[in-house]
Amino acid sequence: MTNAMKLIEMLRIIDNRAKFMGIKLTMMKNLLEKYKDDRELLKEILKLTEGTKLHDLILEAYPPLEGLKRELKEEEYKLKVTTEKEVKKEEKMEFCIFVDTPSIVAYIKEYLRKFYMGNNIKKVFYDIGKDYALKLGLNTYDDMINFMSKEFGETIVEKSEPLVVIVKNNKESINCSASEPICYLTAGFIAGCLENITERRYIVDVVEKKCQAVGDPYCLFIAEKSIRL
């Protein structure tokens, strides 16, 4: 089965060996005519030879390819428009805008999201927060509240089912504006603390339900589910 690269090589041989333009164009036409029903193959040839002398010769030898070239341009334009829309949509949903000077954590997190990690930033910072809490070994609610009030923001714990943690003026989201909760580090830290408090008998998953970055008065986290090991 002939592929695009083989066909291009055959066309190059004709270009190099045929001395007269008329003969050259006729030989190219006859070769391309054999594959007139394989539109994808001909499109691939046009793509691979774009911007070369051979590309111009191919179009001159076999004018029906002009129609395929227009189709390619239309496809490329539609793909570009679709991609731009998706990027804008993603930026609108994910991008954190700083309305004033953010904390160093918020700035680093947004920089990494924008230029390196994309949506992976959520899991990475959640895991960092959780691992940090586990290593600190805070194993009482008072220890967690005192530490978080100092390092994150004023913290309140409601011991209910499910357990609720409220953080006011959280450093991770203060002076930030976003379309969804962004305090992944805080959520992970709470999860790590709660696993310490329960002596790691449970795996705790914490989800942020309210966030100052989206206009809520405070950040609210819920220990959504616990799985007994």
Backbone as CSV, one residue per row, in Angstrom:
resi,resn,N_x,N_y,N_z,CA_x,CA_y,CA_z,C_x,C_y,C_z
1,MET,0.838,-1.196,0.000,0.000,0.000,0.000,0.873,1.246,0.000
2,THR,0.624,2.134,-0.952,1.429,3.352,-1.074,1.039,4.359,0.012
3,ASN,2.055,4.875,0.708,1.772,5.921,1.680,2.228,7.266,1.130
4,ALA,1.925,8.315,1.844,2.198,9.668,1.360,3.685,9.892,1.093
5,MET,4.551,9.412,1.987,5.982,9.647,1.834,6.529,8.947,0.585
6,LYS,6.014,7.737,0.303,6.466,7.018,-0.900,6.052,7.770,-2.165
7,LEU,4.837,8.252,-2.155,4.326,8.978,-3.316,5.084,10.280,-3.530
8,ILE,5.401,10.967,-2.440,6.170,12.210,-2.534,7.557,11.928,-3.108
9,GLU,8.153,10.826,-2.688,9.472,10.464,-3.196,9.411,10.190,-4.699
10,MET,8.355,9.537,-5.145,8.184,9.268,-6.576,8.016,10.577,-7.350
11,LEU,7.280,11.518,-6.770,7.085,12.823,-7.415,8.403,13.599,-7.485
12,ARG,9.221,13.460,-6.450,10.526,14.131,-6.449,11.436,13.556,-7.542
13,ILE,11.372,12.247,-7.717,12.182,11.597,-8.767,11.776,12.124,-10.140
14,ILE,10.453,12.247,-10.357,9.976,12.796,-11.633,10.486,14.225,-11.813
15,ASP,10.418,15.008,-10.745,10.862,16.409,-10.809,12.343,16.502,-11.155
16,ASN,13.145,15.611,-10.582,14.595,15.659,-10.782,15.033,15.104,-12.140
17,ARG,14.292,14.119,-12.669,14.773,13.415,-13.864,14.127,13.901,-15.165
18,ALA,12.896,14.361,-15.083,12.226,14.820,-16.312,12.806,16.169,-16.726
19,LYS,13.348,16.249,-17.932,14.039,17.462,-18.377,13.080,18.529,-18.882
20,PHE,11.967,18.129,-19.455,11.045,19.109,-20.031,9.814,19.262,-19.132
21,MET,9.398,20.515,-18.915,8.303,20.805,-18.002,7.016,20.085,-18.401
22,GLY,6.729,20.070,-19.702,5.500,19.432,-20.150,5.456,17.957,-19.780
23,ILE,6.574,17.267,-20.020,6.663,15.841,-19.684,6.572,15.635,-18.172
24,LYS,7.247,16.521,-17.455,7.264,16.439,-15.994,5.839,16.540,-15.431
25,LEU,5.100,17.548,-15.880,3.739,17.759,-15.380,2.810,16.608,-15.768
26,THR,3.003,16.081,-16.990,2.167,14.958,-17.440,2.416,13.712,-16.599
27,MET,3.683,13.429,-16.316,4.019,12.255,-15.506,3.469,12.388,-14.086
28,MET,3.560,13.595,-13.541,3.014,13.834,-12.191,1.499,13.665,-12.188
29,LYS,0.865,14.202,-13.222,-0.589,14.096,-13.322,-1.018,12.637,-13.392
30,ASN,-0.334,11.858,-14.233,-0.681,10.448,-14.390,-0.511,9.675,-13.083
31,LEU,0.531,10.027,-12.341,0.776,9.351,-11.064,-0.302,9.706,-10.035
32,LEU,-0.606,10.985,-9.932,-1.611,11.435,-8.958,-3.006,10.958,-9.326
33,GLU,-3.264,10.840,-10.592,-4.573,10.395,-11.076,-4.911,9.001,-10.546
34,LYS,-3.889,8.189,-10.364,-4.113,6.828,-9.875,-4.717,6.812,-8.468
35,TYR,-4.493,7.897,-7.721,-4.940,7.941,-6.319,-6.035,8.991,-6.106
36,LYS,-6.758,9.293,-7.179,-7.750,10.366,-7.109,-8.876,10.069,-6.117
37,ASP,-9.137,8.788,-5.851,-10.213,8.429,-4.928,-9.757,8.376,-3.465
38,ASP,-8.449,8.472,-3.266,-7.910,8.435,-1.890,-7.650,9.875,-1.428
39,ARG,-8.726,10.533,-1.011,-8.645,11.948,-0.658,-7.709,12.200,0.528
40,GLU,-7.734,11.307,1.503,-6.890,11.501,2.685,-5.411,11.411,2.327
41,LEU,-5.091,10.503,1.414,-3.703,10.374,0.965,-3.260,11.646,0.254
42,LEU,-4.096,12.160,-0.636,-3.750,13.381,-1.372,-3.656,14.583,-0.437
43,LYS,-4.523,14.638,0.566,-4.442,15.727,1.551,-3.126,15.665,2.316
44,GLU,-2.715,14.457,2.674,-1.466,14.286,3.413,-0.274,14.737,2.566
45,ILE,-0.322,14.454,1.273,0.747,14.899,0.370,0.811,16.427,0.336
46,LEU,-0.336,17.056,0.269,-0.381,18.521,0.258,0.164,19.098,1.555
47,LYS,-0.167,18.474,2.662,0.324,18.952,3.968,1.840,18.837,4.057
48,LEU,2.355,17.669,3.639,3.782,17.395,3.788,4.654,18.207,2.841
49,THR,4.082,18.638,1.723,4.880,19.406,0.752,4.614,20.915,0.828
50,GLU,3.761,21.330,1.767,3.400,22.745,1.897,4.646,23.631,1.956
51,GLY,4.654,24.680,1.142,5.760,25.641,1.158,6.956,25.251,0.321
52,THR,6.855,24.169,-0.443,7.980,23.723,-1.277,7.667,23.920,-2.752
53,LYS,8.714,23.854,-3.578,8.556,23.941,-5.029,7.729,22.767,-5.552
54,LEU,7.948,21.587,-4.950,7.213,20.393,-5.363,5.709,20.581,-5.161
55,HIS,5.323,21.249,-4.096,3.916,21.528,-3.810,3.278,22.300,-4.966
56,ASP,3.978,23.323,-5.425,3.452,24.140,-6.537,3.360,23.323,-7.824
57,LEU,4.345,22.478,-8.051,4.338,21.634,-9.252,3.165,20.646,-9.226
58,ILE,2.912,20.086,-8.054,1.813,19.125,-7.903,0.479,19.787,-8.244
59,LEU,0.279,21.007,-7.731,-0.978,21.717,-8.004,-1.109,22.078,-9.485
60,GLU,0.025,22.421,-10.095,0.001,22.765,-11.517,-0.275,21.525,-12.367
61,ALA,0.294,20.402,-11.956,0.131,19.161,-12.723,-1.268,18.580,-12.574
62,TYR,-1.844,18.767,-11.404,-3.139,18.128,-11.148,-4.081,19.131,-10.466
63,PRO,-4.717,20.021,-11.243,-5.575,21.095,-10.733,-6.667,20.665,-9.754
64,PRO,-7.237,19.432,-9.850,-8.271,19.041,-8.881,-7.805,19.130,-7.427
65,LEU,-6.470,19.131,-7.220,-5.955,19.225,-5.858,-6.197,20.600,-5.233
66,GLU,-6.493,21.599,-6.064,-6.790,22.937,-5.528,-8.005,22.880,-4.605
67,GLY,-8.997,22.061,-4.998,-10.189,21.901,-4.161,-9.846,21.283,-2.818
68,LEU,-8.971,20.278,-2.829,-8.553,19.647,-1.578,-7.759,20.611,-0.705
69,LYS,-6.965,21.457,-1.359,-6.182,22.433,-0.607,-7.105,23.411,0.123
70,ARG,-8.175,23.849,-0.557,-9.149,24.743,0.088,-9.814,24.050,1.279
71,GLU,-10.113,22.764,1.102,-10.709,22.007,2.206,-9.767,21.962,3.405
72,LEU,-8.487,21.751,3.126,-7.494,21.705,4.204,-7.445,23.029,4.966
73,LYS,-7.471,24.140,4.217,-7.434,25.460,4.843,-8.661,25.672,5.732
74,GLU,-9.817,25.220,5.229,-11.051,25.353,6.004,-10.983,24.500,7.277
75,GLU,-10.456,23.293,7.161,-10.325,22.413,8.315,-9.368,23.007,9.345
76,GLU,-8.257,23.562,8.860,-7.286,24.171,9.763,-7.882,25.372,10.488
77,TYR,-8.673,26.158,9.749,-9.300,27.336,10.355,-10.299,26.923,11.434
78,LYS,-11.124,25.912,11.116,-12.116,25.444,12.094,-11.438,24.885,13.332
79,LEU,-10.331,24.142,13.118,-9.593,23.586,14.246,-9.003,24.693,15.108
80,LYS,-8.480,25.725,14.448,-7.890,26.846,15.177,-8.940,27.571,16.004
81,VAL,-10.096,27.836,15.396,-11.181,28.537,16.100,-11.655,27.711,17.287
82,THR,-11.841,26.392,17.067,-12.300,25.508,18.138,-11.299,25.474,19.278
83,THR,-10.004,25.376,18.928,-8.950,25.332,19.943,-8.922,26.623,20.744
84,GLU,-9.024,27.765,20.057,-9.013,29.055,20.747,-10.192,29.180,21.700
85,LYS,-11.358,28.690,21.269,-12.541,28.746,22.127,-12.347,27.890,23.370
86,GLU,-11.762,26.692,23.169,-11.543,25.788,24.299,-10.538,26.383,25.274
87,VAL,-9.485,27.008,24.734,-8.476,27.624,25.595,-9.083,28.769,26.390
88,LYS,-9.878,29.618,25.711,-10.513,30.739,26.406,-11.474,30.246,27.471
89,LYS,-12.212,29.170,27.143,-13.156,28.609,28.104,-12.414,28.089,29.321
90,GLU,-11.294,27.384,29.072,-10.509,26.838,30.176,-9.933,27.948,31.028
91,GLU,-9.403,28.994,30.370,-8.835,30.103,31.128,-9.910,30.797,31.956
92,LYS,-11.097,30.923,31.376,-12.193,31.569,32.094,-12.566,30.762,33.327
93,MET,-12.558,29.431,33.194,-12.957,28.580,34.298,-11.852,28.434,35.338
94,GLU,-10.592,28.372,34.879,-9.507,28.014,35.772,-8.658,29.191,36.249
95,PHE,-8.572,30.235,35.430,-7.600,31.275,35.695,-7.934,32.068,36.939
96,CYS,-6.948,32.224,37.803,-7.106,32.992,39.040,-6.567,34.398,38.797
97,ILE,-7.423,35.396,38.948,-7.024,36.788,38.746,-6.686,37.413,40.086
98,PHE,-5.546,38.090,40.155,-5.145,38.748,41.393,-5.683,40.173,41.401
99,VAL,-6.549,40.464,42.355,-7.137,41.801,42.446,-6.282,42.718,43.307
100,ASP,-5.326,42.170,43.993,-4.372,42.921,44.802,-3.183,42.000,45.020
101,THR,-2.268,42.360,45.889,-1.091,41.530,46.112,-1.481,40.205,46.764
102,PRO,-1.235,39.075,46.077,-1.596,37.770,46.645,-0.497,37.272,47.577
103,SER,-0.785,36.207,48.305,0.252,35.567,49.104,1.231,34.878,48.169
104,ILE,2.423,34.589,48.659,3.430,33.936,47.838,2.943,32.546,47.395
105,VAL,2.199,31.853,48.273,1.667,30.533,47.922,0.689,30.641,46.760
106,ALA,-0.223,31.631,46.829,-1.216,31.808,45.763,-0.536,32.139,44.446
107,TYR,0.504,32.979,44.499,1.201,33.373,43.274,1.937,32.183,42.659
108,ILE,2.675,31.436,43.494,3.424,30.272,42.993,2.474,29.246,42.390
109,LYS,1.366,29.006,43.086,0.395,28.020,42.610,-0.163,28.421,41.247
110,GLU,-0.537,29.681,41.084,-1.108,30.123,39.817,-0.062,30.125,38.707
111,TYR,1.167,30.477,39.033,2.253,30.468,38.043,2.487,29.047,37.529
112,LEU,2.556,28.087,38.445,2.763,26.701,38.051,1.586,26.184,37.233
113,ARG,0.355,26.553,37.612,-0.820,26.119,36.867,-0.798,26.642,35.444
114,LYS,-0.467,27.913,35.314,-0.531,28.576,34.019,0.546,28.084,33.058
115,PHE,1.761,27.895,33.545,2.876,27.622,32.642,3.355,26.164,32.645
116,TYR,2.985,25.383,33.636,3.542,24.036,33.710,2.516,22.917,33.918
117,MET,1.607,23.074,34.852,0.820,21.936,35.312,-0.632,21.896,34.859
118,GLY,-1.204,23.023,34.496,-2.611,23.033,34.126,-3.483,22.533,35.264
119,ASN,-4.471,21.693,34.938,-5.385,21.184,35.958,-4.721,20.255,36.967
120,ASN,-3.534,19.748,36.653,-2.825,18.877,37.596,-2.463,19.608,38.878
121,ILE,-2.489,20.941,38.831,-2.120,21.737,39.996,-3.005,21.415,41.188
122,LYS,-4.261,21.045,40.937,-5.199,20.759,42.034,-4.707,19.592,42.876
123,LYS,-4.402,18.489,42.209,-3.951,17.298,42.927,-2.584,17.521,43.559
124,VAL,-1.693,18.197,42.846,-0.335,18.410,43.352,-0.364,19.195,44.658
125,PHE,-1.099,20.324,44.685,-1.118,21.138,45.895,-1.933,20.477,47.008
126,TYR,-2.962,19.733,46.646,-3.713,18.971,47.659,-2.771,17.969,48.329
127,ASP,-1.998,17.241,47.516,-1.081,16.236,48.059,0.030,16.877,48.892
128,ILE,0.499,18.052,48.443,1.527,18.761,49.221,0.981,19.126,50.600
129,GLY,-0.235,19.699,50.620,-0.839,20.085,51.894,-1.039,18.895,52.808
130,LYS,-1.509,17.794,52.246,-1.768,16.601,53.055,-0.471,16.012,53.602
131,ASP,0.535,15.903,52.750,1.814,15.342,53.170,2.462,16.202,54.255
132,TYR,2.340,17.530,54.109,2.901,18.454,55.105,2.229,18.237,56.461
133,ALA,0.900,18.122,56.451,0.160,17.919,57.706,0.544,16.596,58.363
134,LEU,0.654,15.557,57.553,1.021,14.248,58.098,2.404,14.285,58.736
135,LYS,3.330,15.007,58.113,4.688,15.093,58.654,4.751,15.957,59.914
136,LEU,3.887,16.980,59.977,3.853,17.806,61.186,3.346,17.014,62.389
137,GLY,2.465,16.068,62.127,1.965,15.211,63.203,0.973,15.872,64.133
138,LEU,0.276,16.917,63.653,-0.756,17.548,64.486,-1.873,16.539,64.716
139,ASN,-2.117,16.179,65.974,-3.049,15.083,66.232,-4.208,15.440,67.157
140,THR,-4.482,16.740,67.320,-5.679,17.160,68.048,-6.333,18.298,67.269
141,TYR,-7.623,18.487,67.517,-8.322,19.577,66.844,-7.735,20.926,67.247
142,ASP,-7.369,21.063,68.514,-6.795,22.335,68.981,-5.477,22.630,68.276
143,ASP,-4.638,21.600,68.113,-3.360,21.801,67.409,-3.611,22.231,65.962
144,MET,-4.572,21.584,65.323,-4.888,21.928,63.935,-5.413,23.353,63.839
145,ILE,-6.338,23.714,64.709,-6.936,25.053,64.686,-5.877,26.121,64.936
146,ASN,-5.024,25.905,65.938,-3.994,26.895,66.266,-3.001,27.081,65.130
147,PHE,-2.567,25.963,64.545,-1.592,26.050,63.457,-2.206,26.721,62.231
148,MET,-3.426,26.298,61.864,-4.067,26.865,60.678,-4.412,28.333,60.859
149,SER,-4.803,28.729,62.056,-5.125,30.142,62.308,-3.897,31.020,62.123
150,LYS,-2.734,30.451,62.411,-1.483,31.198,62.257,-0.993,31.206,60.805
151,GLU,-1.070,30.048,60.135,-0.466,29.900,58.809,-1.435,30.114,57.645
152,PHE,-2.725,29.881,57.859,-3.713,30.011,56.777,-4.659,31.189,57.007
153,GLY,-5.417,31.137,58.071,-6.382,32.178,58.407,-7.211,31.693,59.588
154,GLU,-7.996,32.583,60.173,-8.811,32.213,61.331,-9.626,30.956,61.019
155,THR,-9.428,29.928,61.855,-10.017,28.618,61.567,-11.040,28.205,62.620
156,ILE,-12.174,27.710,62.159,-13.240,27.222,63.033,-13.592,25.811,62.593
157,VAL,-13.710,24.895,63.556,-14.064,23.511,63.255,-15.412,23.188,63.877
158,GLU,-16.323,22.714,63.049,-17.632,22.272,63.535,-17.640,20.751,63.538
159,LYS,-17.627,20.177,64.726,-17.541,18.719,64.851,-18.915,18.099,64.638
160,SER,-19.259,17.954,63.399,-20.547,17.356,63.058,-20.307,16.288,62.014
161,GLU,-21.369,15.737,61.504,-21.240,14.714,60.461,-21.973,15.181,59.210
162,PRO,-21.267,15.590,58.135,-19.800,15.547,58.024,-19.135,16.711,58.758
163,LEU,-17.861,16.540,59.071,-17.118,17.587,59.764,-16.880,18.766,58.829
164,VAL,-17.067,19.988,59.360,-16.936,21.207,58.564,-15.816,22.073,59.136
165,VAL,-14.972,22.582,58.267,-13.899,23.503,58.674,-14.076,24.812,57.915
166,ILE,-14.105,25.916,58.642,-14.229,27.253,58.050,-12.923,28.007,58.250
167,VAL,-12.414,28.615,57.181,-11.200,29.426,57.258,-11.523,30.821,56.739
168,LYS,-11.351,31.822,57.596,-11.624,33.205,57.206,-10.339,33.885,56.766
169,ASN,-10.424,34.677,55.708,-9.255,35.390,55.165,-8.090,34.435,54.901
170,ASN,-8.413,33.341,54.254,-7.403,32.326,53.942,-6.319,32.923,53.041
171,LYS,-5.068,32.765,53.428,-3.954,33.314,52.653,-3.870,32.713,51.254
172,GLU,-4.419,31.514,51.099,-4.334,30.860,49.792,-5.269,31.500,48.773
173,SER,-6.308,32.176,49.240,-7.281,32.745,48.295,-7.469,34.253,48.434
174,ILE,-6.908,34.854,49.473,-7.116,36.284,49.682,-6.521,37.094,48.526
175,ASN,-7.250,38.098,48.087,-6.859,38.964,46.959,-6.839,38.222,45.622
176,CYS,-7.542,37.096,45.566,-7.659,36.349,44.317,-9.124,36.319,43.884
177,SER,-9.336,36.282,42.578,-10.683,36.153,42.040,-10.699,34.999,41.050
178,ALA,-11.631,34.040,41.258,-11.691,32.860,40.395,-13.142,32.427,40.223
179,SER,-13.361,31.520,39.293,-14.718,31.054,39.028,-15.038,29.771,39.784
180,GLU,-14.057,29.210,40.505,-14.280,28.003,41.289,-13.333,28.011,42.479
181,PRO,-13.609,27.243,43.528,-12.720,27.198,44.697,-11.289,26.832,44.319
182,ILE,-10.321,27.480,44.969,-8.925,27.295,44.566,-7.995,26.899,45.714
183,CYS,-8.545,26.633,46.901,-7.681,26.377,48.065,-7.343,24.890,48.188
184,TYR,-6.612,24.377,47.215,-6.259,22.962,47.184,-5.283,22.604,48.302
185,LEU,-4.334,23.494,48.575,-3.342,23.253,49.623,-4.030,23.149,50.982
186,THR,-4.962,24.065,51.253,-5.687,24.065,52.524,-6.503,22.790,52.689
187,ALA,-7.207,22.392,51.620,-8.022,21.180,51.679,-7.160,19.959,51.996
188,GLY,-6.013,19.855,51.320,-5.117,18.731,51.565,-4.566,18.747,52.980
189,PHE,-4.243,19.953,53.480,-3.705,20.071,54.838,-4.728,19.598,55.867
190,ILE,-5.993,19.998,55.693,-7.057,19.569,56.610,-7.192,18.054,56.576
191,ALA,-7.151,17.477,55.368,-7.261,16.022,55.242,-6.149,15.320,56.004
192,GLY,-4.923,15.834,55.869,-3.789,15.239,56.584,-3.945,15.344,58.087
193,CYS,-4.412,16.497,58.560,-4.620,16.689,59.998,-5.664,15.714,60.532
194,LEU,-6.776,15.570,59.800,-7.848,14.694,60.255,-7.403,13.233,60.268
195,GLU,-6.540,12.850,59.327,-6.024,11.485,59.363,-5.113,11.278,60.567
196,ASN,-4.349,12.326,60.925,-3.526,12.248,62.135,-4.395,12.122,63.381
197,ILE,-5.447,12.940,63.422,-6.329,12.960,64.590,-6.989,11.605,64.805
198,THR,-7.320,10.926,63.714,-7.951,9.593,63.823,-6.906,8.480,63.815
199,GLU,-5.642,8.867,64.060,-4.532,7.914,64.107,-4.444,7.080,62.826
200,ARG,-4.805,7.736,61.720,-4.716,7.160,60.369,-5.549,5.878,60.207
201,ARG,-6.590,5.791,60.969,-7.494,4.654,60.783,-8.425,4.893,59.603
202,TYR,-8.469,6.130,59.119,-9.339,6.482,58.003,-8.542,7.227,56.938
203,ILE,-8.989,7.109,55.696,-8.518,7.975,54.621,-9.562,9.067,54.474
204,VAL,-9.154,10.310,54.644,-10.102,11.423,54.646,-9.972,12.226,53.360
205,ASP,-11.100,12.514,52.750,-11.136,13.318,51.534,-11.850,14.628,51.845
206,VAL,-11.154,15.736,51.651,-11.717,17.049,51.977,-12.004,17.833,50.701
207,VAL,-13.198,18.409,50.617,-13.613,19.185,49.447,-13.983,20.601,49.883
208,GLU,-13.502,21.588,49.111,-13.843,22.984,49.406,-15.170,23.325,48.732
209,LYS,-16.163,23.697,49.537,-17.500,24.000,49.026,-17.736,25.501,48.854
210,LYS,-17.074,26.313,49.662,-17.154,27.762,49.522,-15.744,28.322,49.517
211,CYS,-15.558,29.445,48.812,-14.208,30.014,48.697,-14.300,31.532,48.544
212,GLN,-13.432,32.231,49.257,-13.428,33.691,49.140,-13.086,34.147,47.727
213,ALA,-12.331,33.341,47.022,-11.923,33.724,45.668,-13.110,33.801,44.705
214,VAL,-14.209,33.099,45.010,-15.386,33.161,44.146,-16.458,34.084,44.718
215,GLY,-16.107,34.798,45.779,-17.034,35.782,46.338,-17.721,35.379,47.623
216,ASP,-17.430,34.189,48.141,-18.018,33.764,49.410,-17.359,34.515,50.568
217,PRO,-18.048,34.641,51.708,-17.485,35.396,52.838,-16.317,34.699,53.521
218,TYR,-16.181,33.405,53.292,-15.093,32.632,53.883,-14.920,31.340,53.077
219,CYS,-13.864,30.606,53.384,-13.639,29.321,52.730,-14.200,28.219,53.625
220,LEU,-14.974,27.326,53.048,-15.613,26.259,53.817,-15.236,24.905,53.234
221,PHE,-14.771,24.043,54.110,-14.304,22.722,53.687,-15.113,21.639,54.395
222,ILE,-15.403,20.575,53.656,-16.159,19.456,54.207,-15.361,18.165,54.048
223,ALA,-15.231,17.432,55.179,-14.632,16.100,55.114,-15.703,15.197,54.522
224,GLU,-15.662,15.088,53.183,-16.787,14.514,52.444,-16.985,13.030,52.699
225,LYS,-15.897,12.299,52.827,-16.062,10.875,53.059,-14.824,10.317,53.757
226,SER,-15.054,9.324,54.556,-13.966,8.639,55.249,-14.063,7.165,54.960
227,ILE,-12.952,6.564,54.637,-12.933,5.139,54.324,-12.065,4.437,55.371
228,ARG,-12.650,3.516,56.077,-11.895,2.775,57.100,-10.891,1.852,56.415
229,LEU,-9.672,1.914,56.886,-8.624,1.070,56.292,-8.807,-0.384,56.724
